[in-house]
Amino acid sequence: MHGIAVDSKTTTCLINHPQLWPTPQCKLAILGSLQDGLTNPSAFEKLVVRLIPRPSGRTLAVGDVVAFNSPLNNHDPNSLMVRRVAALEGHPMLTTDDDSVERVPLGHCWVLADNEQLQPPDVIDSRAFGFLDMRLIIGRVIYRVRNSKQHGPVANSPQSEAADAAVIEGEV
């Protein structure tokens, strides 16, 4: 399934993941079914993930694309997910039930797939599993490689892109 390569001397890791970006614009989308991604090796791409040992509101920002262990199966090291941070601890969110305001709990965030046309159960994100415990986050996805012609930095928050620029230049 997902391959993870971690070098203890670096701040990044490399993961194999089902293709997330069918276009050079680096927008998350679902490209076929997960079954196709598991049986077709060309449906995988490599993601460079900047490791974040202690994820928090200080090390992540709204708009960052993060790789994390699935909260639905966090004991399986092959159950990685990639989603975009939509809200961080303490941020207010409207509930869908009665339009009341609920705050994201401390140590948690809200993550969503970029493809706004997909709704649960067709997509698994915080709308399906609730607030994500930030301890499940491995790091921020900073670069993706589909093949020798389709690769590039991932669009994250402006502050994270600035912080990751030197890492991309030095390690990618």
Secondary structure, DSSP 8 states (H G I E B T S, - for coil): ---EEE-TTSSEEEEEEE---SSTT------S-HHHHHH-GGGEEEEEEEE-SS--TTT--TT-EEEEE-TTSTT-TT-EEEEEEEEETT-EEE-TTT--EEE--TTEEEEE-S-TT--TTSS-SHHHH-SEEGGGEEEEEEEEESSSSSEEE----HHHHHHHHHHHHHH-
